[in-house]
């Protein structure tokens, strides 16, 4: 399923294509979107998919207020990577999936504790 048909299949009030100035109550994230494999009410976004350190993010669809389609990026192998800009509601909770090497779990927890702060459960 391509991105446009996936977004058009959502309920009409969930996402609206944005055509004017950027919304003040949102934060933009640009990347390669995928439907969440297990939860249909979430979207997975590969942020900076062709960059040196791509990030995998997860958002609830209800927090996506606007979407803009970008021209596809092309890999060195000539494969097209469709890109979109999602405008996520400020204050929404997202999940950042980050790979790490398992060596010292206690040290890993200490490093991420400062980042998480007083976050509520997603």
C-alpha positions as semicolon CSV with decimal commas, in nm:
position;residue;x (nm);y (nm);z (nm)
1;X;0,000;0,000;0,000
2;X;0,148;0,337;-0,094
3;X;0,159;0,628;0,150
4;X;-0,118;0,832;-0,009
5;X;-0,367;0,544;-0,012
6;X;-0,271;0,450;0,346
7;X;-0,333;0,805;0,470
8;X;-0,652;0,839;0,266
9;X;-0,788;0,517;0,418
10;X;-0,782;0,673;0,766
11;X;-1,097;0,837;0,903
12;X;-1,135;1,184;0,746
13;X;-1,085;1,374;1,074
14;X;-0,768;1,192;1,174
15;X;-0,524;1,355;0,931
16;X;-0,562;1,654;0,702
17;X;-0,312;1,751;0,436
18;X;-0,155;2,083;0,534
19;X;-0,122;2,353;0,270
20;X;-0,061;2,683;0,451
21;X;0,198;2,806;0,705
22;X;0,318;2,551;0,953
23;X;0,086;2,498;1,249
24;X;0,201;2,649;1,578
25;X;0,057;2,370;1,792
26;X;0,259;2,096;1,615
27;X;0,615;1,975;1,568
28;X;0,725;1,842;1,225
29;X;0,902;1,509;1,174
30;X;1,022;1,409;0,827
31;X;1,092;1,050;0,735
32;X;0,979;0,723;0,585
33;X;0,641;0,611;0,724
34;X;0,524;0,257;0,789
35;X;0,207;0,124;0,943
36;X;0,271;-0,020;1,288
37;X;0,292;-0,399;1,252
38;X;0,076;-0,480;1,555
39;X;-0,124;-0,170;1,650
40;X;-0,337;-0,014;1,377
41;X;-0,378;0,312;1,572
42;X;-0,004;0,388;1,551
43;X;0,243;0,485;1,279
44;X;0,614;0,412;1,266
45;X;0,838;0,681;1,116
46;X;1,198;0,619;1,015
47;X;1,346;0,961;1,075
48;X;1,633;1,056;0,840
49;X;1,627;0,713;0,668
50;X;1,927;0,783;0,441
51;X;2,133;0,970;0,699
52;X;2,424;0,834;0,900
53;X;2,209;0,755;1,206
54;X;1,841;0,692;1,120
55;X;1,599;0,682;1,412
56;X;1,280;0,479;1,445
57;X;0,990;0,668;1,603
58;X;0,637;0,564;1,687
59;X;0,335;0,794;1,720
60;X;-0,036;0,749;1,779
61;X;-0,238;0,837;1,470
62;X;-0,464;1,062;1,677
63;X;-0,160;1,283;1,747
64;X;-0,083;1,330;1,375
65;X;-0,261;1,654;1,286
66;X;-0,121;1,721;0,939
67;X;0,084;1,548;0,673
68;X;0,286;1,670;0,374
69;X;0,421;1,445;0,102
70;X;0,780;1,505;-0,010
71;X;0,953;1,384;-0,327
72;X;1,104;1,038;-0,283
73;X;1,469;1,016;-0,191
74;X;1,686;0,775;-0,389
75;X;1,944;0,539;-0,241
76;X;2,281;0,469;-0,400
77;X;2,129;0,144;-0,531
78;X;1,862;0,344;-0,713
79;X;1,573;0,248;-0,484
80;X;1,312;0,512;-0,408
81;X;1,234;0,597;-0,046
82;X;0,902;0,784;-0,008
83;X;0,924;1,069;0,243
84;X;0,655;1,258;0,429
85;X;0,644;1,527;0,695
86;X;0,418;1,447;0,988
87;X;0,300;1,733;1,207
88;X;0,265;1,588;1,558
89;X;0,061;1,761;1,828
90;X;0,280;1,931;2,090
91;X;0,265;1,745;2,419
92;X;0,194;1,411;2,252
93;X;0,395;1,109;2,363
94;X;0,610;0,930;2,108
95;X;0,841;0,634;2,137
96;X;1,199;0,647;2,015
97;X;1,330;0,298;1,940
98;X;1,706;0,304;1,975
99;X;1,949;0,017;1,919
100;X;2,222;-0,048;2,172
101;X;2,496;-0,300;2,233
102;X;2,433;-0,525;2,531
103;X;2,738;-0,496;2,755
104;X;2,644;-0,328;3,079
105;X;2,266;-0,293;3,130
106;X;2,305;-0,096;3,454
107;X;2,513;0,171;3,279
108;X;2,262;0,184;2,992
109;X;1,972;0,246;3,230
110;X;2,162;0,529;3,402
111;X;2,222;0,704;3,069
112;X;1,860;0,693;2,955
113;X;1,711;0,783;3,294
114;X;1,812;1,148;3,253
115;X;1,662;1,157;2,903
116;X;1,327;1,007;3,004
117;X;1,270;1,228;3,304
118;X;0,919;1,223;3,446
119;X;0,754;1,075;3,134
120;X;0,414;0,915;3,173
121;X;0,348;0,573;3,034
122;X;0,278;0,573;2,660
